[in-house]
Amino acid sequence: MHGHEQHSSRVPARRSLFIALVITLVYLVAEVIGGLWTHSLALLADAGHMLTDVASLSLALFAIWLATRPAPAEKTYGYYRTEILAALANGASLVVIAVIIFYEAFRRIGQPPEVNSLPMLLVATVGLGANLLSAYVLFRSRADSLNLRGAFLHVAADALGSVGAIIAGVIMLTTGWYLADPLVSIGIGLLILFSSWNLLRESVDVLMEAVPVSVDLAELTHAVEADPQVADLHDLHVWTVTSGFYALSAHVVVGEGCYDVTASQALLERLRTMLRERFDVEHSTLQLEWTDLEDWCETGS
């Protein structure tokens, strides 16, 4: 999927991101006020993560816009990789916010401050509703790209943070055990780290041009060599340009027969169709080689 198809597929994703951004921004202000008022670290931790949500959703929107820009002469693949960079930045920001939460939580464990539990519980409950609404808006688009998945994970992790804040609020309201606030905050931080790991790993894999997870290199090699005209395949490289856009380059050794333009074009078309239909490789560059270049047909001489 590239060109016009990729541009049109990003239109609903852009709309979903914008709606989620507005919801998140409005509630961020309310949660910061609520956290300062109630002295709740769990609420402030959730608000801090929500601030990264605002940044991540804004970055995701910008990356989608930039990815649809025409490719300049010096950037032959265009700006597709900006979405991967945005996903990497979102994953890294999740790690940073988790570290900040850990620091504040451990600082409070020795002497947990008194928390105004009922208002905290009310704010966290409203926050959970806002997070779930944003997650619902982004849910369908999350599989379209790493960029959108990063935005969705931010919102989903924030919903978990709100759940944690509600649990802490209930415990403190019923038992007066204020240590629950920093302990729940540590749990929120661990969940955020867990949610960021795969996003970071997959983003780095794309930037390092690793073989896509969905492509079995051995199976692909066997499928190409199964063609009766192919004797061997070497210098094979498969990588991801951006989410859902795979590219391939390889040298294909033609076995029996001599050079023939028509047969060569038919072989290339056959292999490219197979790679696109079986392995979702949209862009393939295949260089044909012959076992005996001296034995040319008249049509190739």
Secondary structure, 3 states (H helix, E strand, C coil): CCCHHHHHHHHHHHHHHHHHHHHHHHHHHHHHHHHHHHCCHHHHHHHHHHHHHHHHHHHHHHHHHHHCCCCCCCCCCCCCCHHHHHHHHHHHHHHHHHHHHHHHHHHHHCCCCCCCHHHHHHHHHHHHHHHHHHHHHHHCCCCCCHHHHHHHHHHHHHHHHHHHHHHHHHHHHHHCCCCHHHHHHHHHHHHHHHHHHHHHHHHHHHHCCCCCCCCCHHHHHHHHHCCCCEEEEEEEEEEEEECCEEEEEEEEEECCCCCCHHHHHHHHHHHHHHHHHHHCEEEEEEEEEECCCCCCCCCCC
